[in-house]
Amino acid sequence: TLSGHTDHSEHNLRAPLISISLGQSAIFLLGGETLDTKPNPYLLTSGSVAVMYEESRLCYHAVPRIICDNGVKRMFGETGIPDSNQMRDLDFVLRYINNHRINLNIRQVN
């Protein structure tokens, strides 16, 4: 989970923040520039990409809840990719993200 915050301390708000979700689903809340604005909820599933830039980075945002929904199992079936010498590592990764959430954030820092 991630508590509510803004990106006000970053120097270049025109540079987008790109967020890629893998594994378990999550609820993403996006509010306004003050805590008085009621946030809108968005469901982030495995493979979701969110892009925030300019004014949206000054809005409060949070990930208050992870949803254990085995979304990747639905994509690849209950057993995942069949285990073989060539696929062992990929199978491990798919099993891992069925039980975890990975969020990759890409941002420009200068």
C-alpha positions, 0 to 999 in steps of 0.5 A: 500500500501507499499512503496519500501524497503529492509529488510537489517536491519534484523539480520537473512536474511536466515530465510524466510519471509512468506507473506499471502494475504487475501481479495482484490488483490494487485500488488507486485513488486520485483526488485533488490538490487539497484533501477536501476533494473526494478522490476517485477510485481506479482499479489497477490490474496486472498490466495496467499503465497509469501516466500522471503529469503536470497538474495531476502530479500535484493532486493527492494520490494513494494505493490504499488496498491490494486485492488478492485476485490471482489475476495472472492465473486467470490469464495463464490458467491455474497451472501457469506456463508448463515447466520445462528447462527453457521455461523454468525461470518464467514459470517462477516469475509468474507464480511469484506475481500471482501472490505479490504486487510489483509496481514499476515507476518511471520518472525523469529526475533532472 
